[in-house]
């Protein structure tokens, strides 16, 4: 093989490499724009709503584990593995979302239109609700799980009126293929916790 042929082939290879590199620069991979989701209250039938009360509920900031502190959507892949979806995220911090939707669920079930989510004076509420979440996610098969400790307190936390550990599960679509459906499953779990809390809040209704 003569020198001129070798030079020609080398030049052709370089030209091909430049073309491919140029195409890559001109057409970079498109970034994934994640869809944003929120937790939503679960309504109850009008016939299931109890009579009005004078109870005023103060809901403290819900505590969530560190793996839920970001807006990215966490999916459980195994007992000890969490992955975060590129295609979905929460539209608001999950601790604030949980507090907001829990308040709405309780209003529909007690009912009361007086639920306070920020700082309050002890004499302005009937009971306080404290929730500490251990786990709140959906796995790759679509099973959502909520585990949380909760307390119903007298104003200023002077007395524990009721307390317990909630563990609930709901089956739904996998979050990697249907994140909206997975978010709905998680909303349902928050409502299940509200159902449990109502059983321990309503005995103190009208005490002011």
N, C-alpha and C positions, 0 to 999 in steps of 0.2 A: 504494500500500500504506500503510495508516494505521499510526500509531505503536503502537497496541495490538497489532496483528498482528505487527509486528516484535519487540516485546517478548516476545510469547508464543513465537515461534520461537526467539529467543535463549535463553529460559529452558528450552525443550525440549532444545536442543543442550547446554546446560550440564548438565542432568539426565542426559542420555545419557552424557556424558563422565564424570560422577561414578559412574554405575553401572558403566561399563566399568572405570574405575580401581579401584572397590571390588571388583569380581570378581577383578581381577588381584592385588590385595593379599590377598584371602581365599584364592585358589588360586594361589600362586606355583609356578613350574616346579619339578618334583622334581629334586633333585640326583642325579647318576649315582653309584651305589655301585660302585666298581671291584671286579672279581674278582681274587683274589690267586693267584699261581702260583709254583711252585718248580722248580728243575732236579732231575732224578731220575737215579739211576744206571741204567745199561743192563746187565742181567744177561747172563752168558754161560752156555752150556750146560755142565753138569758135566763132560762128556767133553772140553771144551776147556780146562779148568783144569789148569795144570801142577802138578807135585808141590810140596809145601810147601818153603819156604826159610827161612833165618834172616835174610834181608834186612830191614832197618828203613829205611823211607823217610821223610824229612822234607820236607813240602811247604811252601814259603814262601808268604806271602800273594800271591795272584795280583793282578797289576797290570792294571787295565782303564782304557780311555780315559775322559775326563771326561764324555762324553755318556752313559756307562753308569753314572755314579756315583749317580744317583738311583734310587728304587724304581719310577718310572714305566716302562712298557713302551715301548721305542723301536722304531719301524718305519721302515725306510729307504724313502723315496719316490723317490729318485733318487740318482745318484752323490754329490751334495753336499747332499742334504736329508734331515733326520731329523724325524719327527713323533712325538709321544707320545700314546698312546691314553688316552682318558678312562675306558674300560671295563675296563682291565686294568692290573695292577701286579705287581711282584715282592714276594713275602712277606718277603724278606730282601735285604740288599745283594748285588749280583750278584758282586762280588769274593769275598765270603765263600761264596756259593752255589757258585761255580765251584771254589773250593778244596775245599769239602766233597764235591761230587760227583766231582771228580777223584780224591780220596782213595779213595772207595768203588769207583770203576771200577778203580783200580790194585789194590786189595785183591782184587778178583774175578779179576784177570788175572795177578798175579805167582805165587801169591797170598801175602799176608802180612796178619796182623791187627795188625801194628805199623806204622801210619802216623801220623805226628805232624804236627799242624797248628799248634802254637804254638811258643814258644821251646823249644829243646832244647840240651843240651850237645853239642859236636861228637863226643865219644866215644860218644854214645848212638845214633847213626844210621850207616847204611852209606853212603847217598847222600842228597843233597839235590836237590830239583827246583825250578827257578825258571821261572815262566811269565809272559810279558809279552804281554797281548792287544792287538792292533791294532784288530780289528773283530770284533764278535759281535752279530749282529742278523738279523732276517728282513725281507725286503722286501714290498711290497704284493701281489706275486704268490705269496708263500709260499716263496721260496727263502732258506734260512738259510745264512749264511756265517760261518766262524770263521777268522781269521788271527791267528797268534801266533808269537812267538819263544820258544824254550824252551832250557833248559840242564840237564844232569845233572851235578852237582858232587860232588866228594869232600867228606867232612865239613869244615865251616868254610869251604867254598868254595875250598880251597887249589888244586884242580886241576879243569879242565873235562874231564869224561870223554866228553861228547857234547853236541852242540848243533845247532840247526837252526831252520828256519822251517816252520811247519805252515800249510797252506792247504786247507780242506775246505769242501764245500757239500752241502746236503741239500734236497730238494724236499719241501714240505709245504703245509698250508693257510695262507692269508693270515691274519696275526694280527688284523686288524680284524674278521674274521668268525669265526675260530676260534683265539683266543689260546692255548687249552690245547694244540691241535695244534701251534702254532708253538713253544710252550715244549718240547714233546716233540722237535721237530726240533733245537732248540738243545741239549737233553740228549744227543741222538745225536751231535752234533758234539763235545761234550766227551768222549764215549766214544771217538770216532775219534782224538782227540788222545791219550787214554790208551793206545790200541792202539799208536800210534807210540812213545810213551815207553817202553812195556814192552820194545820191541826193543832199547832202549839201556840199560835198567836191568838186565835179566836177565843180561847177561854178567858183571856184578859180583856176582851172587848168592853168598851164603854167605861173602863176604869180610867178616870182622869182626875 
